[in-house]
Amino acid sequence: MVSPVLEEGATSVKAIFPPGTWYNLFDMTKFVISHDDQYVTLDAPLNEVNVHVYQSTILPMQQGGMLSKVARTTPFTLVVTFPFGTAQADAKGKVFVDDDERPQMKLVDGEASYVEFYATLHDKMVKVWSNVKMGKYSLEKGLIIEKIRFLGIHGVSQEFEIFVDEERVLDLSDVYVSPSRQEDKLGENKSKNLIIDVLGLALPLGKKFSMSLKMAPLSD
């Protein structure tokens, strides 16, 4: 959701947030919890745009580049957004990739790939996995997922395992977990949630994968 500034010279904007958890796309340590259709005043400096991602979403993101052709070759980050502090939730997302030079988005083997992502949070376990259609194009282009970020989790990852094409990945020496705290824009629940980043991944976008993480209570 984009909250544009429509008044010249304004340094803040008042935006309405439907019920749920909304994460700031450009500073994911910040978020808004709305219990009703609620107006929130957001800082809006000249060099920033307020964009928020809704709960239960998996958002595939790539790095920027001087040319879109270059940006399309960069590694992916998956941003998984769960409702704040929940003990049980689901999320999903999808991505279509091709060379961006055809007038229509058409799924053709060797010319495009389509990937669906799913995640669940249940019984202190987080799971994320993918289903791939026409993965050949992504494999030939060397597209990978290098990081998965979980938002809204109340706990720290202690154990994890990864499967690619149903085969367990044994060498996880380059994979590590990095937690950081989140802040509620409305001033509620400030100290009880984490961002969990799983980094050092090299998961081929064109192959189905699954990853499971065991959570533990968050210490103060």
N, C-alpha and C positions, 0 to 999 in steps of 0.2 A: 504494500500500500504506500503510495507516494502522497506526501503532505506538502503541496507547493506553497510558496509565498506569493501572494497576489497583490500585495501593497508595496509600492516603491519605498525603499529605505527601511523596511521592517526587519527587525532582528529576532523575531519570534513568530510562531504561527500557532493558531488554535485549531486542533484537529479532533475529529470524532473517531473514537475507537469502538467498534462493535465488541461484544463480550468475548473474552479470551485473553491469551498471552500473545503479545506482539513484540518481536525482537528487532532492535535497530540493526539494519543490514550492514552498516559501516562501522559500528561500534557495538559488537554483540555482548559486551559486558552490561549494556543498558537495555531495559525492556519496559514495557507497559503492561500492567494487568488491568483489564477493564471488566467490571462486573455487570454493567449495563452499557447502553450506547452512551459513552462517556467522553466529554470534551477534556483534552489535555493540552496544556501550553508547552510547546517544544521550542528549544533554542534553535534559531535558524540563521547562523552566521553566513556571510556572503559566499564562502567557499564550501558550504555543505548543503546537501539535500536530504531531507528526512524521508527515509524509505524503511518500512517495517515489514517483517516476514511473519505470517501468522503461524500459530501452533499447528502441529500435526503435518508439517510440510517437510519434504526432503528436497533441498534446493541444490542442484549441481552448478558449480561455479568454476570458471577458468580465470587465469591471470590476464592482465591487460597486455596490449602490445601496440606498437606504432601503426601496424596494419591489422585489420581483422583477420587476414589470412594467417598471420603469425600468431595471433591470440588463440585461434582455433586449434593450434598444435600444442598448447601448453597443458600441463597436468590439471586434473580436476580436483576440486575439494567438494565433498558432500556436506551440506549443513543440515543436520537433523534437528527439528524443533519440536520438543515435547512441551505440553502445558507446564507452567512453573510448579515445581515441587510435587508433581503427581507421582503416584506409585504404580500406575498402570495406564498405558496410552499406546496409540499407534501413529505412524506417520508414513507418508508415501510421496513419491515424486517420479519424474521421468525426464529423459533427455533424448533428443533426436540430433544426430550429427551427420553432416555430409560436407561436400566441398563448397557449399553456399553459392554455387554458380548456376544452379538450375532454377527455372521459374516456379517449379512446384516442389513441395515436400513429398517426395515419393520414395517409398522404402524398396530399394532394389539391392539384391545381394552384391557386395563388392563396391557399391556406390554410396551406401548409407547404412547407419546402424540406429537401432531404437532400443533403449534400455529403460526398464521400470525398476524403481527402488522401493523397498519396503523396510519398515523398522517397527519393533515392538519393545515396550518396557513392561516387564511383568516379573513378579517374584524376585526382585533385585537382580534381574538379568536384562541386559540390553542386547537385542539382536538386530542386525541389519543385513539385508541380502538384495540380490539383483536377479532379474530375469532379462535375458538378452535375445533380441531378434535381429538376425542378419549381422552377426558380430565381425564378419570378415573385414569390412571397411575399417573399423576401429583398430583391429589388430594390425592391419597393413600400415596404418598411419601411426602406430605406436602410442595410441592414446591410453593414458593410465589415470588411476585415482591415487593421489599421493597423500591425501589427508581426509579424515572423517571427523567432523565436529558435531558434538552432541550438546544441545542447549536445553536447560530446564531440568537437569538431573540433580537429584539430592543425594550425592555420594561420590565416592572415589573408586575408580577401577582398580581392582586388585589382580584379576586374572582375565586373559582373553585368548581366543583361538580364532584362526582364519582358515577358510576353505576356498579354493579356487577350482571350479569344475568338479566339485565334490571330493577333491583331494586335499588333505590337510597340509597347510604350509608349515614345514618344520623349522625353517630358518627364519626366526623373527628377531634376529640380533639388531637389525636397523630400525625396528618398530618400537616406539615408546609413547607413553601417555603423559600429557601435560595438562594439569587442571588450573583454572583461574576462576575467581569469584565474579558473580553478577550483581548488578544493582537495579532495584526496582525504581523506575522513574517516579512513581507515586509515593515512594517512601515506605513501602510495605515489604516485609520479609527480606530485608537487605542482606542478611549474613548466612543464608542457609542454602544457597544454590551455587553450582559450579558450571563452568564450561569445561567439557572434556574433549581434548584434542587427541586423536590417535594419528601420529605422524610417522614418517619414514616408510609409508606404504608404497607399493608399486603394483597395484592391482590392475590387470588389463581390463579396460572398459568393455572390450568385446567378449569377455568370458564372464559367466555368472560366478558370483562369489557370495560367501556368507561370513559374518563375523559376530562373535558372541563375547560380551564383557560381563564379568561379575562385579556387582557394586557392593560397596561397604559403607557403613554410616559415616557421615561427614563430621570430622572433629572441628571444634571451634578454634 
